Every structure is written in C-alpha cells, then in structure tokens.
C-alpha cells in the first residue's frame, strides 16, 4: 500500500509541475496578444469552393453565418508548419460543425494558398496573411495558434502550439457558455 501511495504522490507532483510549465510557456507565448481580434481594413479570403472574397471582418463573419453572439474559432497556420499539418484533420472536423476561420500566415499569395488547400483537401475559410502582418499585429510570432473569438470579437482561450480536437471543442463550448 505504501508503494501505491508513493507512486500516486510522485505522479501528482510530476503532473502538477508539467501543467505549471505548460501554462507558463503559454502565458509567455501569448503575452502580446491583444484583447480583441481587430484586423484593420480590407481582408482577402478564400472560401472552401476556391473562390475569393474581400471585405471587412464583419463581412466575413456575416458570410459564415456567425452573426453577433456566435463564437468563432480562429486557427492560424502556415503551409510550411509541420505541427499545423498534424492539426489539419482536427480543424476540418471542427469546421464541419462550427464556424471556423483560418489565417494562412507567411504562406504566399492566394494562388499558392488555394493550391495548398486543394492539394491537402482542406475545406477551410482562409484569410490571407501573405507577409505575416496580421498575425504579428496580434502578437503571434509562431504557429499554429488556436483562439476563440467571442460575441464581441474578444480573443479567448488563445494557445500556441498543437491543440487537440477536445481542447478546441472545449474552448468553443466555454465561449458559448460565457455569452
């Protein structure tokens, strides 16, 4: 019985330390994230059918059918990012049931990103951020990033690095409850 208690105690300490390190790293990586998602000016985006759109963030939100009051998932990725590729199936599954906008940062022009999405079979609504300015303006210097935009377009539950499907869904659920 003593060995079991010792194992449980050691495992608890290890898990607590690992969680503390993870949360500390996340706090450091998201330290420059502003309170709101605030892309300025006109955005260019690709729709799942390959067509292009242009307009404001409000225009895109309305096109998604994610009006005021609905949380929207935001996935920031790049064509050259291996971790982003590992999340592709999870993001696609989420997008089949919830409003998801992806941001292709430092990944080239519309034709390059469209070809990548088509080649990988990714049915995503994708905002183009060819030079990385939009991601940088929100404090993100690495990818992938997953965030939830609440009803007021406040950035909630921002994580940098791999996010599990369960983690993505829980963050959206929490944003829905917070309305």
GIUR-V600277 format. One record per residue. SS is DSSP state (h for helix, s for strand, l for the rest). PSI is psi in whole degrees, 0 to 359 (* if undefined). OMEGA is omega in radians with two decimals (none if undefined). Layout:
ss:SS psi:PSI omega:OMEGA
ss:SS psi:PSI omega:OMEGA
//
This chain:
ss:l psi:325 omega:3.13
ss:h psi:323 omega:3.13
ss:h psi:323 omega:3.13
ss:h psi:315 omega:3.11
ss:h psi:318 omega:3.13
ss:h psi:315 omega:3.12
ss:h psi:314 omega:-3.14
ss:h psi:317 omega:3.13
ss:h psi:313 omega:-3.14
ss:h psi:318 omega:3.12
ss:h psi:319 omega:3.11
ss:h psi:317 omega:3.13
ss:h psi:315 omega:-3.14
ss:h psi:314 omega:3.13
ss:h psi:320 omega:3.11
ss:h psi:316 omega:3.10
ss:h psi:316 omega:3.13
ss:h psi:317 omega:3.11
ss:h psi:318 omega:3.11
ss:h psi:317 omega:3.11
ss:h psi:314 omega:3.13
ss:h psi:311 omega:-3.13
ss:h psi:323 omega:3.09
ss:h psi:317 omega:3.12
ss:h psi:317 omega:3.11
ss:h psi:317 omega:3.12
ss:h psi:319 omega:3.13
ss:h psi:315 omega:-3.09
ss:h psi:335 omega:-3.10
ss:l psi:13 omega:-3.05
ss:l psi:332 omega:-3.11
ss:l psi:6 omega:3.14
ss:l psi:125 omega:3.11
ss:l psi:171 omega:-3.13
ss:l psi:326 omega:-3.04
ss:s psi:151 omega:2.95
ss:l psi:115 omega:-3.02
ss:l psi:65 omega:3.08
ss:l psi:128 omega:-3.10
ss:l psi:150 omega:3.03
ss:l psi:204 omega:-3.09
ss:l psi:133 omega:3.08
ss:s psi:152 omega:3.00
ss:s psi:138 omega:-3.13
ss:s psi:163 omega:3.06
ss:s psi:141 omega:3.08
ss:l psi:163 omega:-3.10
ss:l psi:333 omega:3.12
ss:l psi:1 omega:3.12
ss:l psi:352 omega:3.13
ss:l psi:160 omega:-3.13
ss:s psi:152 omega:3.05
ss:s psi:160 omega:3.09
ss:s psi:146 omega:3.10
ss:s psi:196 omega:3.13
ss:l psi:171 omega:3.06
ss:h psi:320 omega:3.14
ss:h psi:322 omega:3.10
ss:h psi:315 omega:-3.13
ss:h psi:317 omega:3.12
ss:h psi:316 omega:3.13
ss:h psi:320 omega:3.13
ss:h psi:329 omega:3.11
ss:h psi:346 omega:-3.03
ss:l psi:17 omega:-3.14
ss:l psi:76 omega:-3.12
ss:l psi:186 omega:3.12
ss:l psi:133 omega:3.14
ss:l psi:342 omega:-3.14
ss:l psi:130 omega:3.04
ss:l psi:150 omega:3.12
ss:s psi:134 omega:3.05
ss:s psi:142 omega:3.09
ss:s psi:124 omega:3.13
ss:s psi:115 omega:3.12
ss:s psi:128 omega:-3.02
ss:s psi:175 omega:3.07
ss:l psi:150 omega:-3.12
ss:l psi:333 omega:-3.07
ss:l psi:3 omega:-3.03
ss:l psi:116 omega:3.13
ss:h psi:319 omega:3.12
ss:h psi:322 omega:3.10
ss:h psi:319 omega:3.10
ss:h psi:324 omega:3.12
ss:h psi:335 omega:-3.14
ss:h psi:352 omega:-3.02
ss:h psi:312 omega:-3.12
ss:h psi:322 omega:3.13
ss:h psi:316 omega:3.13
ss:h psi:318 omega:3.12
ss:h psi:318 omega:3.11
ss:h psi:320 omega:3.11
ss:h psi:317 omega:-3.11
ss:h psi:339 omega:3.11
ss:l psi:341 omega:-3.06
ss:l psi:344 omega:-3.07
ss:l psi:157 omega:3.07
ss:l psi:122 omega:3.12
ss:s psi:132 omega:3.00
ss:s psi:133 omega:3.07
ss:s psi:154 omega:3.13
ss:s psi:110 omega:3.13
ss:s psi:103 omega:-3.08
ss:s psi:139 omega:3.12
ss:l psi:44 omega:-3.07
ss:l psi:8 omega:3.09
ss:l psi:187 omega:-3.09
ss:l psi:181 omega:-3.08
ss:h psi:317 omega:-3.11
ss:h psi:320 omega:3.14
ss:h psi:314 omega:-3.13
ss:h psi:319 omega:3.11
ss:h psi:315 omega:3.13
ss:h psi:319 omega:3.13
ss:h psi:312 omega:-3.13
ss:h psi:317 omega:-3.14
ss:h psi:314 omega:-3.13
ss:h psi:320 omega:-3.09
ss:h psi:354 omega:3.14
ss:l psi:40 omega:-3.07
ss:l psi:111 omega:-3.10
ss:l psi:61 omega:-2.99
ss:l psi:149 omega:2.87
ss:s psi:119 omega:-2.98
ss:s psi:118 omega:3.02
ss:s psi:137 omega:-3.11
ss:s psi:130 omega:3.14
ss:s psi:63 omega:-2.97
ss:l psi:321 omega:-3.09
ss:l psi:359 omega:3.10
ss:l psi:6 omega:-3.10
ss:h psi:320 omega:-3.10
ss:h psi:316 omega:3.09
ss:h psi:315 omega:-3.12
ss:h psi:324 omega:3.13
ss:h psi:339 omega:3.12
ss:l psi:12 omega:3.03
ss:l psi:12 omega:-3.07
ss:l psi:116 omega:-3.12
ss:l psi:352 omega:3.11
ss:l psi:164 omega:-3.14
ss:l psi:158 omega:0.01
ss:l psi:160 omega:3.02
ss:s psi:138 omega:3.02
ss:s psi:133 omega:3.13
ss:s psi:162 omega:3.03
ss:s psi:132 omega:3.04
ss:s psi:119 omega:-3.13
ss:l psi:188 omega:-3.06
ss:l psi:329 omega:3.13
ss:l psi:17 omega:-3.10
ss:l psi:28 omega:3.00
ss:s psi:140 omega:3.13
ss:s psi:121 omega:-3.13
ss:s psi:150 omega:2.99
ss:s psi:46 omega:-3.11
ss:s psi:129 omega:3.04
ss:s psi:145 omega:3.07
ss:s psi:133 omega:-3.10
ss:l psi:187 omega:-3.09
ss:l psi:133 omega:3.05
ss:l psi:130 omega:-3.14
ss:l psi:162 omega:3.06
ss:h psi:319 omega:3.10
ss:h psi:317 omega:3.11
ss:h psi:318 omega:3.12
ss:h psi:313 omega:-3.11
ss:h psi:321 omega:3.10
ss:h psi:321 omega:3.12
ss:h psi:318 omega:3.09
ss:h psi:319 omega:3.11
ss:h psi:315 omega:3.13
ss:h psi:320 omega:3.12
ss:h psi:326 omega:3.10
ss:h psi:320 omega:3.13
ss:h psi:330 omega:-3.05
ss:l psi:357 omega:-3.12
ss:l psi:* omega:none
//
